[in-house]
Amino acid sequence: MIEVSFDGAATSNPGLAGGGIYINEGNGKEIRRSLPFGVLTSNHEAEFAASVAALHCALEMGYRTVSFRTDSQLVNEALEKHHVKNKLFIPYLNEALSLIDHFDLFFCKWIPDKQNKNADALARLAIQKQMSAKLKPKKEADS
């Protein structure tokens, strides 16, 4: 079974956000993706955005049986219960549930932060890249 770990991070509420996806295919093959999300309202929104991005990624890779891992209890419970209270997260949850239907077998498991370091580092890298891009001086047009 393919293991897909994901994480979202944000600099503040609202603030620059990013997502990280770490896939362990077994046989020594790993896939790492760092995704810039721009400005989102909170770390929780970044977690939901990362869950949807990870689902898209797994489907694009052609995986049919997956075990997802997250350190977000909010996202994990929302996926298990098919419900979230905050209206901002409902579109993310609905998209995630729609994507999950495309898998033959799907599990999502909550894991402690320390077990999600790969995805966390990738999410933070996405934020760093966005911050660096904003700090780069714009090149002047040729006169």
N, C-alpha and C positions, 0 to 999 in steps of 0.2 A: 504494500500500500504506500502511495506517495504521501509524504508529510509536507504540509505547507504551513509555515509559520508567517504571521503577518503582524505588523504593528503600525500604529500611527503616532505622530508626535506633533506638538504645536509649541511655538515660542511663547505665546500668551493667549488671552481670550478677549478679543480675536487676535490672531497672529499668523505668521507664516507657518505652514504645515507641510508635512511630508509623510510618505508611507514607505514601509519596507516590506519586501516579500523575500523570504528565504525558503527555497524548496530543496528537500533532500529526496532524491530519487532512489536512494539505496546505493547499490554498486559504486559508491564513491563519487557519483555525479551530483553536483550542487548547482543551483541556479540562484542568483541574487539580483534583485531589482530594487532600485531606489527611485521613488516617484515624487516629484514636486506637486503639491496641491495648491500652491498659492495661499491666499489668506482664507482661513476658515474660522468659525466662531469659537471653537474649543478643541481641546485634545480629544474629547469624546467624538466630535464630528470627524476628526482625523482618523480615529480608530474605525469608525463606520466606513469612511471612504476607502481605507486600506483593505477592509474586508471585501468590499465590492471589487476593488482592483485585483485582489488575490484570486477571487472567483473567476474573473475574466481571464486572468493569466493562466490559471489551471485549465480552463476550457480551451484556450488557444493552444496550449501544449498538448491537448488531446487526452488528458487524464480522465479516466472514468470512475476510478475509486480513489478517494482522497480522505486524508485525516488532517483537518485544519487545527492549528494551535494559535491561541491568543492569550495575552495577559490582561485583556479587557473583560472583566466580569460582565459589564453592561452589554457588550456585543455578544458574548457567549450566551447569556440568558435571553437576549432578544431573539437570537437564532433558534434556541431551544423552544422558547414559548411562542414564537411567531408574533411577538408583541413588544412594543416599546412605548413608554408614556410620552416622551418628548416628541412633539410633532415635527421638529426639525429632522429627526432621525427616521421618520416613517418612510420617506422615499428611498433611503439607503436600504432599510430593512426589506421593503417590497422588492427592490431590484435584486438583493441578495437571495431572497427566497425563490424568486423566479429563476435565477441562475442555478441554484442548488438543484432544482428539478431536472437539470440536464445531466446530472451525475447518476451513475448506477448505484453508487454507495457513497454517502457523505457523512462524516463525523466532524464535530467541532468540539474541542476540549480546551478548558481554561488551564493555563499553566502559569506558574509564578514568573515574575519579571526576570529573575536570574536565569531561567530556562529559555528566555526569548531574546537573548542578547544579540543574536545575528540580525533578526528583523528590526530590533530597536536601533542598532547601529546604522542600518540602511535607511531607516526613517529619518534619523538625525542627519545623516549625510545629505539627504534630499533638502533639508532645511538649510544646511551649510552652503550647498551649491546655490540655492536661491539668494541667500544673503550675499554671497560673493558676487553673483551676477548683478545685484543692485549696487554694489560698491565700485564696480568697474567703470572707469570714465568712458563716456560715449566718444567715439571717434568723430572728429570734425569732418564734414564733407569737403571734398576737394574744391578749391576756388577756381 
